[in-house]
């Protein structure tokens, strides 16, 4: 009974075009927000990056919406399902167009009165983790973020990723190594002076697609800045978590992190689970 279906919505892009998203409002028949209070918003950036957000049931989203969070799942430029021209709009623009569309989604919902401008979060995994880190680094919109096995250094990714995707970035960014300066310009790790909000990182220790060094470099750089940062690593997990206990732990840790950042008091039922993942506060590394 907690399920409310997503609403598909169009978004104006920064250059006058159109992007797309699925919006999930907070829904819980047993609780209501104080009158006039806008909910915190999680902007989701899908992986791929030329995959797509789906309106199919995702119980993890019900976890958030039942706890007062709104979600907008962005099908940014490059997403499959809107025609070839839309998918190819990300060519040469990865780290720019996708991040701009996620920013546009957040701003559109704030403008409609559907999200609290002081409690905007962005989260994503893999390529979506890269989009998340770009949005946090190159735009001053979000108050916190969560990167699941995301890319912080495009140059390292071009050198270290697995063979199947080793030349993928030639189309999305530029030919390697001729476009090395462009790779550096679009890599959050080289611009951490511009990232000024708390971030939580999740990483599989056996990941060969985006090795742990990517997350660890970002975590170290943010710690040197003195930012609130948390890092959870999982032995036996690779790219995309498979174990139920890992997925559950990540969800609870992310929730506990946002509660700390925004001063949210969890419900009595959630307090015990938040304590179970204690240690996800500022400047911590917690192997699972």
Residue frames as qw, qx, qy, qz and C-alpha x, y, z in Angstrom:
[[0.000, 0.882, 0.471, 0.000, 0.00, 0.00, 0.00],
 [0.345, -0.710, 0.092, 0.607, 3.05, 2.27, 0.11],
 [0.478, 0.081, 0.560, 0.672, 3.54, 2.18, -3.63],
 [0.337, 0.803, 0.179, -0.457, 2.81, 5.26, -5.71],
 [0.771, 0.372, 0.347, 0.384, 3.61, 4.95, -9.39],
 [0.386, -0.300, 0.179, 0.854, 6.14, 7.23, -10.98],
 [0.380, 0.846, 0.278, -0.250, 5.13, 10.22, -13.04],
 [0.652, 0.195, 0.316, 0.661, 7.00, 10.77, -16.28],
 [0.003, -0.929, -0.152, 0.338, 8.00, 14.37, -16.77],
 [0.639, 0.563, 0.080, 0.518, 9.88, 16.47, -19.32],
 [0.480, -0.696, -0.061, 0.531, 12.64, 18.82, -18.23],
 [0.399, 0.911, -0.074, 0.073, 14.05, 21.92, -19.94],
 [0.833, -0.072, -0.027, 0.547, 17.79, 21.54, -20.49],
 [0.330, -0.659, 0.008, 0.676, 20.32, 24.31, -20.07],
 [0.170, -0.200, 0.524, 0.810, 20.65, 24.73, -23.83],
 [0.487, 0.243, -0.053, -0.837, 16.92, 24.94, -24.52],
 [0.442, 0.074, -0.833, -0.324, 16.38, 21.25, -25.25],
 [0.780, -0.337, 0.014, -0.527, 14.41, 18.59, -23.40],
 [0.179, 0.257, -0.927, 0.208, 15.38, 15.83, -21.01],
 [0.716, -0.311, -0.435, -0.449, 13.18, 13.28, -19.25],
 [0.014, 0.289, -0.787, 0.545, 12.69, 11.91, -15.76],
 [0.574, -0.421, -0.675, -0.195, 10.51, 9.75, -13.52],
 [0.133, -0.456, 0.389, -0.789, 9.33, 11.42, -10.33],
 [0.570, -0.347, -0.743, 0.055, 8.35, 9.56, -7.15],
 [0.262, -0.671, 0.147, -0.678, 6.78, 11.69, -4.39],
 [0.009, 0.182, -0.847, 0.500, 7.09, 10.71, -0.74],
 [0.682, -0.234, -0.369, -0.587, 4.22, 8.42, 0.25],
 [0.237, 0.005, -0.894, 0.381, 3.36, 6.84, 3.57],
 [0.428, -0.555, -0.505, -0.503, -0.25, 6.36, 4.72],
 [0.652, -0.540, -0.467, 0.255, 0.84, 6.31, 8.37],
 [0.435, -0.491, -0.085, 0.750, 2.80, 9.57, 8.40],
 [0.326, 0.851, 0.298, 0.286, 2.53, 13.08, 7.01],
 [0.478, 0.154, -0.136, 0.854, 4.99, 15.94, 6.81],
 [0.075, -0.575, -0.396, 0.712, 4.27, 19.16, 8.70],
 [0.402, 0.826, 0.395, -0.029, 2.14, 21.57, 6.66],
 [0.228, 0.959, -0.148, -0.077, 4.20, 23.50, 4.12],
 [0.475, -0.593, 0.599, 0.251, 7.35, 21.39, 4.52],
 [0.692, 0.571, -0.360, -0.256, 9.02, 20.38, 1.28],
 [0.962, -0.207, 0.160, 0.075, 10.67, 16.95, 1.15],
 [0.287, -0.605, 0.623, 0.405, 14.34, 16.20, 0.64],
 [0.795, 0.540, -0.048, -0.271, 14.98, 15.05, -2.93],
 [0.595, -0.335, 0.644, 0.347, 17.27, 12.32, -4.24],
 [0.573, 0.664, -0.268, -0.398, 18.24, 12.78, -7.89],
 [0.816, -0.128, 0.546, 0.142, 19.17, 9.40, -9.38],
 [0.349, 0.698, -0.479, -0.401, 21.65, 9.21, -12.26],
 [0.972, 0.070, 0.200, -0.107, 21.49, 5.81, -13.97],
 [0.522, -0.445, 0.596, 0.417, 24.50, 3.87, -15.22],
 [0.762, 0.561, 0.323, 0.017, 25.47, 2.93, -18.72],
 [0.119, 0.315, 0.339, -0.879, 25.66, 5.82, -19.39],
 [0.387, 0.094, -0.453, -0.798, 23.46, 5.03, -22.41],
 [0.103, -0.301, -0.941, 0.113, 21.11, 2.84, -20.39],
 [0.290, -0.460, -0.263, -0.797, 17.83, 4.23, -19.05],
 [0.252, -0.044, 0.668, -0.699, 15.80, 4.68, -15.88],
 [0.284, -0.240, -0.850, -0.372, 12.78, 2.35, -15.87],
 [0.491, -0.356, 0.088, -0.790, 9.31, 2.88, -14.40],
 [0.733, -0.145, -0.662, -0.060, 9.28, -0.76, -13.23],
 [0.670, -0.720, -0.066, -0.169, 8.79, -1.36, -9.52],
 [0.511, 0.390, -0.549, 0.534, 11.95, -0.80, -7.46],
 [0.640, -0.630, -0.436, 0.055, 11.48, -1.64, -3.80],
 [0.543, -0.153, -0.200, 0.801, 14.55, 0.40, -2.90],
 [0.017, -0.364, -0.173, -0.915, 12.69, 3.48, -4.07],
 [0.567, -0.611, -0.431, -0.345, 9.80, 2.59, -1.79],
 [0.658, -0.327, -0.387, 0.557, 12.30, 2.54, 1.07],
 [0.261, 0.020, -0.045, 0.964, 13.04, 6.21, 0.40],
 [0.258, -0.402, -0.338, -0.811, 9.56, 7.47, -0.42],
 [0.636, -0.550, -0.532, -0.098, 8.07, 5.79, 2.66],
 [0.590, -0.418, -0.293, 0.625, 10.61, 7.71, 4.76],
 [0.015, -0.888, -0.218, 0.405, 9.75, 11.13, 3.41],
 [0.256, -0.433, 0.489, 0.713, 12.20, 11.43, 0.53],
 [0.685, 0.646, 0.100, -0.321, 11.16, 12.27, -3.02],
 [0.586, -0.205, 0.615, 0.486, 13.08, 10.70, -5.91],
 [0.577, 0.725, -0.060, -0.370, 13.59, 11.85, -9.46],
 [0.736, -0.102, 0.580, 0.334, 15.16, 9.24, -11.74],
 [0.234, 0.772, -0.178, -0.564, 16.68, 11.17, -14.65],
 [0.784, 0.318, 0.442, 0.298, 16.87, 9.92, -18.22],
 [0.120, -0.774, 0.209, 0.586, 19.48, 12.47, -19.15],
 [0.590, 0.699, -0.279, -0.291, 20.68, 13.07, -22.69],
 [0.157, 0.473, -0.867, -0.029, 22.30, 9.85, -23.89],
 [0.523, -0.014, 0.751, -0.402, 19.63, 7.59, -22.40],
 [0.031, -0.067, -0.896, -0.437, 18.14, 4.83, -24.50],
 [0.097, 0.523, 0.823, -0.198, 14.45, 4.96, -25.37],
 [0.152, 0.800, 0.232, -0.532, 14.05, 8.43, -26.85],
 [0.666, 0.744, 0.057, 0.008, 15.52, 7.94, -30.30],
 [0.821, 0.156, -0.011, 0.548, 18.98, 7.88, -31.85],
 [0.218, 0.715, -0.057, 0.662, 19.49, 11.64, -31.81],
 [0.542, -0.761, 0.106, -0.340, 18.79, 11.82, -28.08],
 [0.930, -0.287, 0.080, 0.214, 21.12, 8.91, -27.31],
 [0.717, 0.304, 0.046, 0.625, 23.90, 10.37, -29.45],
 [0.063, -0.917, -0.023, -0.393, 23.53, 13.77, -27.76],
 [0.695, -0.689, 0.182, 0.099, 25.91, 12.47, -25.09],
 [0.845, 0.245, 0.082, 0.469, 28.71, 11.81, -27.59],
 [0.434, 0.414, -0.119, 0.791, 31.59, 14.09, -26.64],
 [0.275, -0.611, 0.032, -0.741, 29.49, 15.54, -23.80],
 [0.761, -0.380, -0.521, 0.075, 29.75, 12.95, -21.03],
 [0.500, -0.287, -0.382, 0.722, 30.22, 14.67, -17.70],
 [0.025, 0.051, -0.039, -0.998, 28.56, 17.81, -19.04],
 [0.460, -0.193, -0.443, -0.745, 25.14, 17.12, -20.58],
 [0.601, -0.322, -0.731, -0.005, 24.23, 14.37, -18.12],
 [0.341, -0.269, -0.521, 0.735, 25.18, 16.43, -15.09],
 [0.142, -0.014, -0.070, -0.987, 23.34, 19.47, -16.44],
 [0.532, -0.276, -0.576, -0.555, 20.18, 17.42, -16.92],
 [0.545, -0.361, -0.693, 0.304, 20.36, 16.12, -13.35],
 [0.155, -0.182, -0.277, 0.931, 20.76, 19.69, -12.12],
 [0.310, -0.132, -0.345, -0.876, 17.79, 20.72, -14.28],
 [0.545, -0.365, -0.733, -0.180, 15.65, 17.98, -12.71],
 [0.405, -0.364, -0.574, 0.612, 16.43, 19.19, -9.20],
 [0.012, -0.137, -0.048, 0.989, 15.77, 22.83, -10.06],
 [0.370, -0.236, -0.559, -0.704, 12.51, 22.02, -11.84],
 [0.536, -0.456, -0.710, 0.021, 11.10, 20.19, -8.82],
 [0.297, -0.325, -0.387, 0.810, 12.22, 22.98, -6.49],
 [0.115, -0.014, -0.218, -0.969, 10.50, 25.52, -8.76],
 [0.502, -0.330, -0.621, -0.503, 7.28, 23.47, -8.57],
 [0.476, -0.515, 0.341, -0.625, 7.44, 23.42, -4.78],
 [0.955, -0.064, -0.216, -0.191, 8.00, 19.65, -4.75],
 [0.830, 0.001, -0.308, 0.464, 11.48, 19.59, -3.19],
 [0.430, -0.869, -0.025, 0.246, 13.41, 21.42, -0.48],
 [0.531, 0.789, -0.219, 0.220, 16.20, 23.45, -2.13],
 [0.205, -0.750, 0.571, -0.265, 18.37, 23.01, 0.98],
 [0.649, -0.240, 0.710, -0.132, 18.06, 19.20, 0.95],
 [0.778, 0.540, -0.185, -0.264, 18.95, 18.13, -2.57],
 [0.596, -0.412, 0.674, 0.144, 20.96, 14.93, -2.99],
 [0.694, 0.516, -0.378, -0.331, 22.35, 13.17, -6.06],
 [0.609, -0.342, 0.714, -0.038, 23.26, 9.49, -6.19],
 [0.806, 0.476, -0.202, -0.287, 24.27, 6.99, -8.84],
 [0.784, -0.331, 0.502, 0.154, 26.36, 3.94, -9.64],
 [0.706, 0.147, 0.480, 0.499, 29.13, 3.24, -12.16],
 [0.263, 0.384, 0.326, 0.823, 28.66, 5.75, -15.00],
 [0.315, -0.803, -0.369, -0.345, 25.92, 7.24, -12.85],
 [0.655, -0.605, -0.136, 0.432, 28.49, 7.59, -10.09],
 [0.466, 0.045, 0.214, 0.857, 30.63, 9.62, -12.47],
 [0.062, -0.644, -0.404, -0.647, 27.65, 11.83, -13.32],
 [0.552, -0.764, -0.331, 0.051, 27.01, 12.21, -9.59],
 [0.627, -0.419, -0.008, 0.656, 30.59, 13.29, -8.87],
 [0.296, 0.287, 0.322, 0.852, 30.55, 15.71, -11.82],
 [0.242, -0.756, -0.419, -0.441, 27.29, 17.28, -10.62],
 [0.617, -0.715, -0.212, 0.249, 28.72, 17.67, -7.11],
 [0.617, -0.250, 0.133, 0.734, 32.04, 19.04, -8.35],
 [0.253, 0.153, 0.381, 0.876, 31.10, 21.34, -11.20],
 [0.279, -0.579, -0.406, -0.650, 27.72, 22.62, -9.96],
 [0.032, 0.088, -0.615, 0.783, 26.72, 24.23, -6.67],
 [0.579, -0.246, -0.340, -0.699, 23.24, 22.71, -6.32],
 [0.813, -0.254, -0.514, -0.100, 23.40, 19.58, -4.17],
 [0.422, -0.751, 0.336, -0.381, 23.90, 19.36, -0.42],
 [0.571, -0.379, 0.727, -0.042, 25.19, 15.76, -0.40],
 [0.680, 0.428, -0.452, -0.387, 25.86, 12.82, -2.70],
 [0.777, -0.244, 0.576, -0.063, 26.37, 9.06, -2.89],
 [0.460, 0.594, -0.578, -0.319, 28.70, 7.40, -5.38],
 [0.894, -0.103, 0.426, -0.092, 28.41, 3.67, -5.95],
 [0.718, -0.065, 0.506, 0.474, 31.59, 2.40, -7.66],
 [0.375, 0.907, 0.170, -0.088, 31.74, 5.67, -9.58],
 [0.716, 0.300, 0.078, 0.625, 34.49, 7.11, -11.75],
 [0.243, -0.900, -0.085, 0.351, 36.42, 10.10, -10.44],
 [0.200, -0.638, 0.517, 0.535, 39.37, 9.98, -12.85],
 [0.798, 0.539, 0.071, -0.260, 38.60, 9.49, -16.56],
 [0.324, 0.718, -0.614, -0.040, 42.28, 9.24, -17.41],
 [0.275, -0.325, 0.878, -0.216, 42.78, 6.34, -15.00],
 [0.739, 0.260, 0.494, -0.376, 39.57, 4.73, -16.22],
 [0.670, 0.657, -0.238, -0.251, 40.76, 4.83, -19.82],
 [0.237, 0.593, -0.765, 0.085, 43.95, 3.04, -18.78],
 [0.176, -0.253, 0.871, -0.382, 42.63, 0.62, -16.16],
 [0.739, 0.110, 0.283, -0.601, 39.16, -0.58, -17.11],
 [0.703, 0.016, 0.707, 0.076, 38.42, -3.96, -18.65],
 [0.270, -0.109, 0.659, 0.694, 39.07, -4.66, -22.33],
 [0.204, 0.585, 0.764, 0.181, 35.41, -4.68, -23.45],
 [0.008, 0.948, 0.317, -0.035, 34.93, -0.99, -22.59],
 [0.612, -0.356, 0.095, 0.699, 38.51, 0.14, -23.04],
 [0.220, 0.092, 0.358, 0.903, 37.67, 2.46, -25.99],
 [0.037, -0.721, -0.692, -0.019, 34.16, 3.44, -24.91],
 [0.203, -0.774, -0.189, 0.569, 35.29, 6.88, -23.79],
 [0.317, -0.058, 0.472, 0.820, 36.65, 7.73, -27.24],
 [0.049, -0.536, -0.628, -0.563, 33.06, 8.42, -28.28],
 [0.371, -0.781, -0.498, 0.065, 31.75, 9.79, -24.98],
 [0.382, -0.796, 0.022, 0.468, 34.65, 12.13, -24.22],
 [0.368, 0.839, -0.343, -0.208, 37.29, 12.11, -26.95],
 [0.893, 0.281, -0.326, 0.133, 40.00, 9.89, -28.44],
 [0.613, -0.725, 0.306, 0.072, 42.59, 8.74, -25.92],
 [0.468, -0.529, -0.311, 0.636, 45.38, 9.86, -25.52],
 [0.274, 0.408, 0.269, 0.828, 44.97, 12.75, -27.97],
 [0.312, -0.707, -0.238, -0.588, 42.24, 14.26, -25.77],
 [0.589, -0.177, -0.613, 0.497, 44.15, 13.79, -22.50],
 [0.048, 0.079, -0.259, 0.961, 43.61, 17.41, -21.44],
 [0.550, -0.270, -0.288, -0.736, 39.87, 17.02, -21.93],
 [0.727, -0.247, -0.638, 0.050, 39.92, 13.88, -19.77],
 [0.394, -0.103, -0.501, 0.763, 41.61, 15.83, -16.99],
 [0.179, -0.167, 0.002, -0.970, 39.21, 18.76, -17.35],
 [0.684, -0.260, -0.329, -0.598, 36.21, 16.45, -16.90],
 [0.668, -0.099, -0.698, 0.238, 37.65, 14.41, -14.01],
 [0.484, -0.821, -0.138, -0.269, 36.36, 15.39, -10.55],
 [0.830, -0.356, -0.107, 0.415, 39.59, 14.16, -8.94],
 [0.517, 0.176, 0.066, 0.835, 41.45, 17.08, -10.54],
 [0.112, -0.509, -0.136, -0.843, 38.94, 19.67, -9.34],
 [0.494, -0.461, -0.708, 0.206, 38.17, 18.68, -5.76],
 [0.167, -0.122, -0.274, 0.939, 38.65, 22.29, -4.68],
 [0.351, -0.128, -0.276, -0.886, 35.19, 22.86, -6.21],
 [0.611, -0.333, -0.691, -0.195, 33.46, 20.04, -4.32],
 [0.021, -0.334, 0.474, -0.814, 32.18, 21.32, -0.99],
 [0.730, -0.274, 0.055, -0.624, 29.55, 18.94, 0.39],
 [0.549, -0.310, 0.756, -0.176, 29.42, 15.56, 2.19],
 [0.689, 0.336, -0.509, -0.391, 29.75, 12.42, 0.04],
 [0.726, -0.273, 0.612, -0.157, 29.44, 8.73, 0.83],
 [0.427, 0.501, -0.673, -0.337, 31.21, 6.14, -1.36],
 [0.867, -0.090, 0.440, -0.213, 30.44, 2.45, -1.84],
 [0.376, 0.645, -0.622, -0.236, 32.89, 0.11, -3.56],
 [0.997, -0.041, 0.044, -0.053, 33.38, -3.56, -4.32],
 [0.409, -0.709, 0.520, 0.245, 36.92, -4.65, -3.56],
 [0.600, -0.008, 0.723, 0.342, 36.97, -7.06, -6.53],
 [0.472, 0.805, 0.231, -0.276, 35.71, -4.51, -9.06],
 [0.598, -0.072, 0.477, 0.640, 37.64, -4.75, -12.36],
 [0.289, 0.738, 0.459, 0.402, 35.46, -2.28, -14.28],
 [0.056, -0.857, 0.131, -0.494, 35.95, 0.64, -11.87],
 [0.676, 0.008, -0.597, 0.432, 38.75, -0.46, -9.52],
 [0.491, -0.738, -0.397, 0.238, 38.71, 0.58, -5.85],
 [0.486, -0.136, 0.010, 0.863, 41.54, 3.04, -6.52],
 [0.001, 0.527, 0.381, 0.760, 38.98, 5.37, -8.10],
 [0.500, -0.761, -0.347, -0.228, 36.87, 5.69, -4.96],
 [0.723, -0.463, -0.187, 0.477, 39.88, 5.68, -2.65],
 [0.409, 0.165, 0.099, 0.892, 41.50, 8.60, -4.49],
 [0.203, -0.636, -0.301, -0.681, 38.33, 10.67, -4.19],
 [0.676, -0.659, -0.330, 0.020, 37.91, 9.77, -0.51],
 [0.673, -0.242, -0.115, 0.689, 41.51, 10.72, 0.27],
 [0.222, 0.344, 0.175, 0.896, 41.19, 14.04, -1.57],
 [0.379, -0.687, -0.313, -0.535, 37.98, 14.98, 0.25],
 [0.736, -0.544, -0.294, 0.275, 39.44, 14.00, 3.61],
 [0.532, -0.002, -0.045, 0.845, 42.36, 16.33, 2.96],
 [0.072, -0.499, -0.224, -0.834, 39.82, 19.09, 2.49],
 [0.067, 0.018, 0.682, -0.728, 38.19, 18.20, 5.79],
 [0.568, -0.080, -0.282, -0.769, 34.81, 17.41, 4.22],
 [0.690, -0.099, 0.597, -0.397, 32.42, 14.90, 5.79],
 [0.586, 0.385, -0.612, -0.365, 33.09, 11.72, 3.79],
 [0.743, -0.225, 0.582, -0.244, 32.33, 8.05, 4.33],
 [0.457, 0.455, -0.696, -0.317, 33.63, 4.99, 2.49],
 [0.798, -0.134, 0.520, -0.275, 32.25, 1.47, 2.68],
 [0.368, 0.471, -0.735, -0.320, 34.09, -1.28, 0.81],
 [0.879, -0.058, 0.274, -0.385, 32.89, -4.84, 0.34],
 [0.144, -0.413, 0.873, 0.215, 35.20, -7.84, -0.11],
 [0.352, 0.192, 0.914, 0.063, 33.86, -10.38, -2.60],
 [0.406, 0.774, 0.405, -0.269, 31.76, -7.78, -4.44],
 [0.483, 0.072, 0.435, 0.756, 32.63, -6.59, -7.91],
 [0.069, 0.030, -0.193, -0.978, 30.93, -4.09, -10.24],
 [0.621, -0.244, -0.308, -0.678, 27.30, -3.92, -9.22],
 [0.262, -0.297, 0.791, -0.467, 26.55, -5.47, -5.87],
 [0.548, -0.036, -0.745, -0.379, 24.96, -8.94, -5.85],
 [0.335, -0.179, -0.849, 0.367, 24.63, -10.01, -2.22],
 [0.322, -0.745, -0.491, -0.318, 21.40, -9.16, -0.43],
 [0.581, -0.648, -0.263, 0.415, 23.27, -8.24, 2.75],
 [0.418, -0.074, 0.163, 0.891, 25.50, -5.82, 0.81],
 [0.043, -0.503, -0.467, -0.725, 22.55, -4.10, -0.86],
 [0.476, -0.752, -0.450, -0.067, 20.71, -3.80, 2.44],
 [0.590, -0.477, -0.145, 0.635, 23.76, -2.44, 4.24],
 [0.294, 0.141, 0.266, 0.907, 24.35, 0.17, 1.52],
 [0.201, -0.649, -0.493, -0.543, 20.76, 1.34, 1.63],
 [0.564, -0.738, -0.345, 0.133, 20.79, 1.73, 5.39],
 [0.573, -0.301, 0.001, 0.762, 24.20, 3.40, 5.41],
 [0.163, 0.353, 0.346, 0.854, 23.13, 5.90, 2.76],
 [0.365, -0.741, -0.446, -0.344, 20.00, 6.68, 4.76],
 [0.636, -0.618, -0.238, 0.396, 21.96, 7.08, 8.00],
 [0.478, -0.016, 0.137, 0.868, 24.40, 9.38, 6.20],
 [0.038, -0.531, -0.369, -0.762, 21.64, 11.69, 4.94],
 [0.524, -0.741, -0.417, -0.048, 20.03, 11.71, 8.37],
 [0.604, -0.437, -0.105, 0.658, 23.30, 13.00, 9.81],
 [0.315, 0.176, 0.275, 0.891, 23.80, 15.56, 7.06],
 [0.201, -0.503, -0.371, -0.754, 20.27, 16.98, 7.29],
 [0.147, -0.158, 0.605, -0.767, 19.64, 16.46, 11.00],
 [0.689, -0.161, -0.406, -0.579, 16.77, 14.07, 10.33],
 [0.419, -0.291, 0.737, -0.443, 15.58, 12.08, 13.34],
 [0.360, 0.023, -0.866, -0.346, 14.86, 8.53, 12.14],
 [0.749, -0.363, -0.175, -0.526, 11.72, 6.80, 13.30],
 [0.615, -0.507, 0.554, -0.239, 12.10, 4.47, 16.32],
 [0.952, 0.160, 0.263, 0.001, 12.12, 1.48, 13.95],
 [0.671, 0.672, -0.131, 0.285, 14.91, 3.01, 11.88],
 [0.228, -0.869, 0.395, -0.191, 17.07, 4.16, 14.79],
 [0.811, -0.332, 0.478, 0.053, 18.27, 0.63, 15.48],
 [0.829, 0.404, 0.258, 0.288, 19.21, 0.04, 11.84],
 [0.262, 0.906, -0.161, 0.291, 21.00, 3.36, 11.66],
 [0.486, -0.730, 0.472, -0.093, 23.01, 2.45, 14.76],
 [0.916, -0.012, 0.382, 0.123, 23.87, -0.87, 13.10],
 [0.693, 0.510, 0.136, 0.492, 25.70, 1.03, 10.37],
 [0.285, -0.944, 0.060, 0.157, 27.27, 3.57, 12.71],
 [0.593, -0.374, 0.431, 0.568, 30.61, 4.80, 11.51],
 [0.467, 0.510, 0.513, 0.508, 29.30, 6.21, 8.26],
 [0.091, -0.953, -0.175, 0.232, 29.83, 9.73, 9.48],
 [0.246, 0.930, -0.268, -0.055, 32.61, 12.17, 8.65],
 [0.214, 0.719, -0.659, 0.051, 35.95, 10.89, 7.47],
 [0.691, -0.276, 0.638, -0.199, 35.50, 7.17, 7.99],
 [0.498, 0.313, -0.727, -0.354, 36.36, 4.01, 6.09],
 [0.648, -0.170, 0.591, -0.449, 34.34, 1.00, 7.06],
 [0.252, 0.175, -0.890, -0.338, 34.94, -2.34, 5.34],
 [0.761, -0.183, -0.109, -0.612, 31.76, -4.39, 5.30]]
